[in-house]
Amino acid sequence: MPEGSTTRRLLAILRNLALFALLYASIWGIVEIARNPASAKSKLRVSSMLDKTLPSKLRPDKVIEDDAGKVAVKFKGHKKMITINPYANVFNRPQSAVAPKDDYLGSRPHVDTEADLNMLVEECRGTYKGIEKMRNVFECLQFLAEDEKRYYTLPEKSQRASQQDPRKAEYNDADGHGNTHHNYVSTDSAESPSPSSMGTCPGPIIPYHVYWTGPATWRVEVFIKSYLYTQNLACSRLWIWLDADRHPNAIDDMLNRDPLFARFLPLVERGDITLKAWKFPSRIPLPKAEDNTDGMGYYKTAGKANAEGEFAVAENIIEDSTGQQWLVLTPKQMTFLPVAVSDAVRFVVLHIHGGCYFDMDVLMLRDMRPLLLPHEHSFAERWAAHSHPGDYNTAIMSLSANSSLSSYLIRGGVRMGLNFHPRVIGRMAWKDGRDQEFLMLETAAFDPIWTEFNWDREGRCTVPCFKNYGEAFKGKTGAIAYEWESYDGPQLRTLPGSTSEDKTQELRKRDEPVPVPSRIDARHQKRSVIPSKETSLSVPHTTAEASSRQTTLEVEPMAEPLDSFEMSLEEERELIRAGVVKDYSIEEDKYPANNRTLENFFRGAWTYHVHNQWVKHPEPSSWFDVLERAHDGFLHGTRMNPYGEKWNGPSVHPYNKWPDMI
């Protein structure tokens, strides 16, 4: 009995110690979360998501080589076999036939640089009534690329955005501290970004808005990476609006259950990206100092005040006891929300928050900040080559927040049955004489090939010359026969190590024949060495088929999504050992390296619009493949962005490879 009592007492002491330790750990965790809740939650989420969802340990499950030398590979997690040419594939293909000039845009514009928006309109349009230059996209792009000194200006110091009072800023968090500071940080004392900090902006921070619904796709990835690649990150914030009206758990799903978006969670933690819940507001604030009805619909006598002290002053407009006016949607209107939600999102979000809105199928090519700093910065672009001054496209759009113009456009859309289609809104503005407040930039600035359709373009074709939006995805030799017909620039320096000099493709003058490219990239030379016999023996072969080798490897299933994957160096070596990757041969390659570099991708344009193309995948060596490699090289620290800057943020996983493009 004494021994039993002693044992029970010892067990009780151990149990109490364990409970005490658990309680202490819980209290410590609660204190830490209370001190920094967002960071604590984010760090846990980032770690768990990256561990669980990013593709990893992808090795061949089955390899079969036929008599013709082609190899069929089945990766575990994929249902179908993938046929690979071992002598020319995504793992051993040279990246380029020429040496790209990454810093082709020179130094980034000063943080206070402003664009003369009216000059941009007039130089590429001509007169308001004559629109003499509107269809000549080539000359507009030349102006945008070569004449920055004309349309970019640095205001006198006292007039610069960085010298203004943040408490009076257009944006709610222009100083990064809720507009509570009296001054912005000086240029000299501004901190540079780091893996854990965005740094500080010596001027107003501008929000960039996009709208999305559903899981992240390649379009989300390429948009975000183009933003990281080109924008002044310390002075901008990316807000992704997710449809919470239809999907109440949209933010939680993207933060915790979206395998593709998981690679951007470190940037959510750092503060670059914020996920916002979009719910169509039942009332929208209007600026106090403006006539928000433009003389339309004001009652001669205000209505009677309700229990909250609010009274109607116009159709759909009430005024509260503080004098604040609100645009109010009726219960019936809230029942019939717009089908094209994104058309409405951009107008409402920009009216309330300001900044710039982008469709998710837009790729950024230049720093947008100089377009957004002028005091009056409301603009969109022309709808293709339509000559009507009200035919806007709002894939890229900016509005001054809480302004007379933004209020007018919002009320107009509500009055027309929540119809915010850009051409409907634009015709309304034109009819009311307000279209010239809402500047219309030409397509060259944001969508340089749109004028190509319906034979609307005048003058020379763009560089590169595209006839349709699918051509940016094409990588086969000769797939775009007219690609360089307008190029007049210098030849790019070819990379050393050509296996066949007469097959090197170089940039050429117009109407010169296109030779076939051939270049070997040193990085791929190291990875494409044929394994020795000893190495090959480490991969067992079956003897059932004498003419076709078959290898079976036990691997873990690939994480979702299964339509694409990323490959580590170790996994590429596994492919070499399995005989899937051998020495590169240009004669075998359908997608050989070529002369495409971003310095010749619509130079001068601020963005390129993909125009949906939701199911297409970039072919190897295509323009979008060139774009992806530039993004990944920059975010991996091996290349610079167009402004000659190195990435100093958190690690960002590279683009996945598409099985049908291997």
Secondary structure, DSSP 4 states (H G I P E B T S, - for coil): -HHHHHHHHHHHHHHHHHHHHHHHHHHHHHHHHHHSHHHHHHHHHHHHHHHHHS-----EEEEEE-TTS-EEEEETT-SS-EEE-TTSSTTTS-S-SB---TTTT-SPPPTT-EE-HHHHHHHHH-STTT-TTTT-HHHHHHHHHH-HHHHEE---GGGSGGGS-GGG-SSTTTTSSTT--SSPPPTTTPPPPBTTB----SS--EEEEEEE-SS--HHHHHHHHHHHHHS-GGGEEEEEEEETTT-TTHHHHHHHS-TTGGGGHHHHHHTSEEEEEE---SEEEE-TTS-TTTTSSB-SSPPPP-TTS-EEEETTEEE-TTS-EEEE--HHHHHS--SSHHHHHHHHHHHHH-EEEE-TTEEE-S--HHHH-SSS--EEEESTT---TT-EEEEEEEE-TT-HHHHHHHHHHHHTTS---HHHHHHHHHHTT-GGGSEEE-HHHH-TTGGGGGG---SSPPSS--SSGGGGG--STTSSTTTTTT--SPPPPBPS--S-GGG------TT---PPP----HHHHHH-PPPPHHHHTTS---SS-SSS-EEE---PPPPSPTT-B---HHHHHHHHHTTS-----GGG-SS---S--GGGSSTT-SEEE----TT--PPTTSHHHHHHHHHHHHHTTSS--TTSPPP-S---PPPPBPGGG-
